[in-house]
Amino acid sequence: MTSPDSMTVFDRALVRRRRDRAVAEFTDHAFLFEEIADRLADRLEDVIRPFPLALDVGCHDGAMGRILQGRKGIERLVACDLSPEFARAAVAPGNPAITAAVAADEEFLPFAPGSFDLAVSNLSLHWVNDLPGALVQIRQALKPDGFFCASMLGGQTLAELRRCLYEAEMEVSGGVSPRVSPFAEIKDAGGLLQRAGFALPVVDSDVITVTYSDAFALMRELRGMGETNAVLARRKVPATRAMLFDAARRYADLYAEPDGRIPVTFEVLYLAGWSPHESQQQPLKPGSGQIPLGDALKGGGIH
């Protein structure tokens, strides 16, 4: 299913290959996924109800499942990932929290409508081309009054690297191409949930700053995460040595801290919403208020 206003921004086959490649050493680079999975699970604790059957969309190596084990009344957890290698890793011995895992594209989920009490997604949906369509499919996979919560990278992510690569490529090549993937803005996320049919949508964000020894250490980390650039419009030839060294120099000159390490920004958006059900709180219809607006303003600070 593809929504009418979706765009093809990412090379999904390349995203899958890079995730497959990252599996072997992913645990050495998975700190961000584990940290955000923990924060997402803490937010889920605010919802006072059990979720016997849960779905993890974009599971990577199963970090979300490990953290949710024994929590929120989850009896069975089904995981899926675009990468077949990650799907296999998620159900490897030592991760008994996950009942089953399948290789599945977030844009074409293979689950029957009304299957799950809960759907979670940890740092995966920012690679989806048809995000509105993917959210619709997640909502349809939920039972009525089922809950969805997710994290995804937001627009401030890698702002420093983006600037330095842009300036270096302009200087060295006289032109630019996308070197860092685009990310969603928080102002758009709530509207996406509403358009996908979720009730009571909530969106907020965190900004996490991590430091690295230099820009090359950051680039190695992104490769180890499987998070390197997969924009279709990128230049298909590798960045030149001269451009990369110039970008690293600019990064250090512009951003290095007193100890010489460079800061890196990750903005994380958190999305939550419910599959509609008649028992949920409903907004009042326009004109149905019982107190005239003029009376409500008389006692306040607006005159």
N, C-alpha and C positions, 0 to 999 in steps of 0.2 A: 504494500500500500504506500503510495506517495502522495503527500499533501500538495495542493495546487500551488502553494507559494514556497515550496522547497527549492533549494539550489544544490547543485553538485559542486561542492568545494573541495572535498577530500578524495584522495585515491584510496578507496576502502581496501582494495587488494593489497596495496602497499602497507596500510595500517596493519592488516592481518599478518603479512610477512614479517614486519618489524616486531610485532608482538611474539610471533613464533620464535624469532631469533633471540628475543630477550629472556625467554623462559629459563635457559640454563643458568644464568647468573642473576636472576631477578631478585633473589633474596638479598643480594649485596646492595641493591639500589631501591628497595621497596619501602624506605622509611616514610615517604610521603603518603603512600597508599595505606600503610598501617596506622599512621597518625590520624588520617582523615576517617578511616573506618572506625577508629575508636571514638572520634568526635560524633560521627553519624549515629553510632550505637547509643551514645549518651543522650542524644536528642530523642531517639526512639523511646528511651526510658520515660519520657514525659507523657507518652501515650498510655493510658491506663486500660489495657486490654491485652489478651493473648492473641497470638497469630500462629495457629497450628501449622499451616502450610505456607511457606515463604519462597520467594523467587529472588535470586541475585543476578541482576542483569549487568554483564560485563565484569565477570568475577575475578579476572586475572588469576592469581595463584590461590584464591580462596580466603584471603585475609578477612573479608567481611564475614564469611561463614565461621571462621575460627573465633572471632570476637563475639558473634551472636550465639555461640553454642551455650545451651543451658539458660538462655535469656528469652523473655517475652513469650513464653509458652510455645516456642517453636519446636514442633515435633519432627517435621521434615523440611529440608531446605534443598531446593533445586537450583542449580547454578548454570549459567550459560555465558559463553564468551565468543567473540568473533574468531579468536585464535583456537584452533583445535589443540595446540600444544598446551595452552593455558587451561582449557577445559579438562585435559588429562591430568595436569598438575593439581587442579582443584580437588580432585577425588583421589589423589595419591594417598597411600598409607600414612597415617599421622594426621589426617584431617577428617575425622569421623563426623564432623558437624554437617557435611554436605552429603545428602542422600544420593543425588545423581547430578551429573553435569553433561551438557551437550554443547557442541559447537554450533552457534547460531548468531546470525546477524541481528543487531538491535533494530534494524529497519524492517526485518522480516521474521518476527518472533513466531515460533512454531507451537504456541500454547493455545489450548481451547479457551474460549471466553468464559469468564467467571470461575477460573481455576484456583486462584490464590487469595489468601487473606492479607498478605503483605508482599510488596515488591520493593527492593532496595537496589541502588546502583551507586557504586563508589568510583568516581574519577574515570568514567568511561564515556559518558554521553557527549562530551565535548568533541568527540571524533565522528559524530553522526551527521550525515548530510541532511537527512529529513528528520530533524528533531521534533517538529510538530507531529509528524506521522508516527515516530517511535513512541512518543508520549501517549498518543491515542492507543497504540497497541498495548502498551503497559497497562493503561487504564482498563481496556477491554479484558485483559487477562485477569484482572482483579474481580473478586466477588463484590456484589453490592456492599457498600460500607467498608470495602477493603482500603488499606492505607499504602501510600507510596511515599518514600523518602529517598533522596538522592543527593550526591555531591558531584560537582563538575567544576572544571577550571574556568575562571572568569577573566574579564578583559584586562585587568592589570597584570596578569601572569606574564613573567619574563619581559616586563617592559624595558628593563635595562639592556638585556641582550638584544631585544628587537631594535632599540635605538642604535646600539653600537654596530650591529650587522648592517643596518640601513646606511649609516654614515660611511662605514668602511667600503661597502660595495659601490656606493656613489663615487667615493674617492678613487678607488682602484679601477672600476669598470665603466664609470660614467653613466650608470643606470642601475636600477634596482629590480629585484624580483622578491616574492614572498619567501622569507627565510625562517619565519616563525609562524606557526599556525594561528589563525584568528580564534578568539574566544568570545563567548556570549557575554553580554552586559547584564548586570543585575536588574536594570530597569525593564529589560525585555522578558525576564524569566517568569514573572508572575503572569504576564499575558499569555505566554506559551502554555502554562498549566491550565489557564481558563479556556483557551481555545481547544485544548485537548479534552475538555469535559470534566476536569477535576473540580470537586467541590472544596470550598474552604481552603484555597491555596495560600501557602506561606512561603516567602523567600527571604533569606538573609545571607550574609557573607562574612568570611574571615579573611584577613590578610596575614600570611605567614612569611616571615623572612628567614632565609637560610643563607649561610655563608660558605664560600668555597675558596680554595687557595688561589684559583685563577679561572679565567673563562674556559680554558680547555678542560679543567676538571668538571665544570658544569656541563659542557657538551658531552663528555664521557658519561656523566650521570644520566642525562636525558636519553642517550642511546641505550644505556642499561635498563632504563625504565620502559623502553619501547615507545618513547614520546617524541621522537624527532619528526621534523617537518614532513607532512604528507599532503600538502596542498597541491592540487592538480596544476595550478598555474605556476608552480615553482620552476626554476631553471633545471633542466634535466642533467646538466653537467655539474660535477661536484664544485663546491666553493674552492677558489684557489688558495694556495698556501699564503700568498701575500695578503689576501683579503682577511683570512682568519687571524693572522698575526696582527694585522692592523686593528681588527675588531677587539682582540684581546687587549691590545695596548690602550685603546680608547676606554674599554671597560675599567681597566685599572686606573687610568688618569681621572675618569669622571666619578667613579664610585668607590674606590678602595678605601677601606677603613684604616685607622692608625696602625693596626697590626699587619696591613697588607692584604687581608682577605677581602673578597668582593661579596656584597650582598645580592641576593636573588629574591625577587618577589613572586609569591604564588598567591593569587586570589582564588578562594574557594567559595563557590555559590552552593547554598543548601536549599533544596526544593522539597516541599511537602504538600500533599493533597490527598483527598479521599475520593474513592469511587462513589458516585451519587447514590443516595438511599433516602427514602421518604422520612426516616427517623432523624435525619440531620437538621441542624438549625438552618432555617431559610431566611433570606433577606426579605424585609417588608416590601410590598408592592408600592410603587410611587403613589403618594396621595393618601396612604392608609394610616399615617401618623395620627395620634390622638391629641397632641399638643400643638397649637399654632406656632409657627416659627417665630412670630413677633413676641409671643409670651416667653418662649425659650430664651430669647436674647435679652429680655429686660433685666434679668438678674445677673447677666454676665458682664464681661468687659468690653463688649462691642456695642456701640450706640451710634 
